[in-house]
Amino acid sequence: MRHALLVAAAIASPAAAADFIPLRLMSPPLALELAQAALRSCQERGYQVAVAVVDRFGVPQVMLRDALAGPHTPDTAIAKARTAVSFRAPTEELSALTQAGQLNSAIRHIPGYVFLGGGVPVEAGGMIVGGIGISGGPGGAEDDACARAGIAAIEDRLLM
């Protein structure tokens, strides 16, 4: 009985609560809806792309590839999404900050990360819950615009 009271006291203490981090994660259906909305946006603009949605840890949840998107686009889309989540910033911004000669240019050599426009963190309630990456548009700005259109399509569900 005494051990049970000690365990209960430890669980209820503020120190024990500080040992855990509350997380918010996108559900697979929401991640799919985001990817589909972004893909539609790119298709409406005439782009054949791949769209990836990763969770807050950079692990892929969804990958969609248009029939004529290049063979490199799925891996690049995943890497852009992972980069946006890991560095907590859109890759369009990171692209400018990591150009040759810039202080942070060396991070471009980290395997599995791509510092070209098209990766955007997805936030809900002030927390990053995932990221979206797009590859295959005519440039990073166009990929970024499609990613943001996808986020805008589910924005009402992210506000909760």
C-alpha positions in Angstrom: 0.0 0.0 0.0 2.8 2.4 0.9 4.4 1.9 -2.6 1.1 2.7 -4.2 0.9 6.0 -2.4 4.5 6.9 -3.3 3.8 6.1 -7.0 0.6 8.2 -6.9 2.4 11.1 -5.3 5.2 10.9 -7.9 2.7 10.9 -10.8 0.8 13.8 -9.4 3.9 15.9 -8.7 4.8 18.8 -11.1 8.2 17.3 -11.5 6.7 14.2 -13.0 4.6 16.2 -15.4 7.7 18.0 -16.6 9.1 14.6 -17.7 6.6 14.4 -20.6 5.9 16.6 -23.6 2.4 16.9 -24.9 2.2 16.4 -28.6 -0.2 17.2 -31.4 0.0 15.1 -34.5 -1.9 15.2 -37.8 -4.1 12.2 -38.4 -3.5 10.3 -41.6 -6.8 11.4 -43.1 -5.9 15.1 -42.5 -2.4 14.6 -43.9 -4.0 13.0 -47.0 -6.5 15.8 -47.4 -3.6 18.3 -47.2 -1.6 16.5 -49.9 -4.6 16.2 -52.2 -5.5 19.9 -51.9 -1.9 20.8 -52.7 -1.7 18.4 -55.6 -5.0 19.9 -57.0 -3.5 23.4 -56.7 -0.5 22.4 -58.7 -2.6 20.6 -61.3 -4.7 23.7 -61.7 -1.6 25.7 -62.4 -0.4 23.1 -65.0 2.4 21.5 -62.9 3.1 17.8 -62.6 4.5 17.3 -59.1 5.0 15.1 -56.1 3.6 16.1 -52.8 4.8 14.8 -49.5 3.4 15.3 -46.0 5.6 14.4 -43.0 4.8 14.3 -39.3 6.4 16.7 -36.8 9.5 14.4 -36.7 10.0 14.4 -40.5 8.6 10.9 -41.0 6.6 10.6 -44.2 2.8 10.2 -43.8 1.6 10.7 -47.3 3.2 10.7 -50.8 1.3 11.6 -53.9 3.0 11.8 -57.3 1.3 13.0 -60.5 1.6 10.6 -63.4 4.1 12.7 -65.3 6.1 14.1 -62.4 9.8 13.3 -62.7 11.3 10.3 -60.9 13.3 12.6 -58.6 10.2 14.4 -57.3 9.0 12.0 -54.5 12.4 12.0 -52.7 12.8 15.7 -53.2 9.3 16.5 -51.9 10.0 14.4 -48.8 13.3 16.1 -48.2 11.8 19.5 -48.5 9.0 18.7 -46.0 11.5 17.2 -43.6 13.7 20.3 -43.9 10.8 22.7 -43.2 9.9 20.7 -40.1 13.5 20.2 -38.8 14.5 23.8 -39.3 11.0 25.2 -38.4 10.9 27.4 -41.4 9.7 27.4 -45.0 12.4 26.1 -47.4 11.9 29.2 -49.6 13.4 31.3 -46.7 16.0 28.7 -46.0 17.1 28.7 -49.6 18.2 32.3 -49.4 19.9 31.9 -46.1 22.0 28.9 -47.1 23.3 30.1 -50.5 27.1 29.8 -51.1 29.0 32.4 -49.1 26.3 32.7 -46.5 27.1 31.8 -42.8 24.8 28.8 -42.9 25.7 27.5 -46.3 27.3 24.3 -44.9 23.9 22.9 -43.8 23.1 22.3 -47.5 25.3 19.3 -47.2 23.3 17.4 -44.6 22.0 14.2 -46.3 18.3 13.9 -46.7 17.5 17.6 -46.6 16.8 20.0 -49.5 17.0 23.8 -49.2 14.9 24.7 -52.2 11.5 26.4 -52.1 8.5 24.1 -51.7 8.7 22.9 -48.1 6.4 24.5 -45.5 5.9 23.7 -41.8 2.3 23.0 -40.9 1.2 24.6 -37.6 -1.9 24.0 -35.4 -2.4 25.8 -32.2 1.0 27.4 -32.3 2.8 24.0 -32.6 4.4 22.5 -35.7 2.4 19.3 -36.4 4.0 18.4 -39.7 5.3 19.7 -42.9 4.5 19.6 -46.6 6.9 19.4 -49.5 6.3 19.8 -53.2 8.7 19.1 -56.0 8.2 19.4 -59.8 6.9 22.9 -60.4 8.9 25.3 -62.6 10.6 26.7 -59.4 10.7 26.8 -55.7 8.3 29.8 -55.5 5.7 27.8 -57.5 6.1 24.7 -55.3 5.8 26.9 -52.2 2.6 28.5 -53.5 1.0 25.0 -54.0 2.1 23.9 -50.5 0.5 27.0 -49.0 -2.7 26.5 -51.0 -2.9 23.0 -49.6 -2.5 24.4 -46.0 -5.1 27.1 -46.7 -7.6 24.3 -47.8 -7.4 22.7 -44.3 -6.8 25.8 -42.3 -10.1 25.7 -40.5 -9.1 22.2 -39.1 -5.7 23.5 -38.0 -7.1 26.3 -35.9 -8.5 23.8 -33.3 
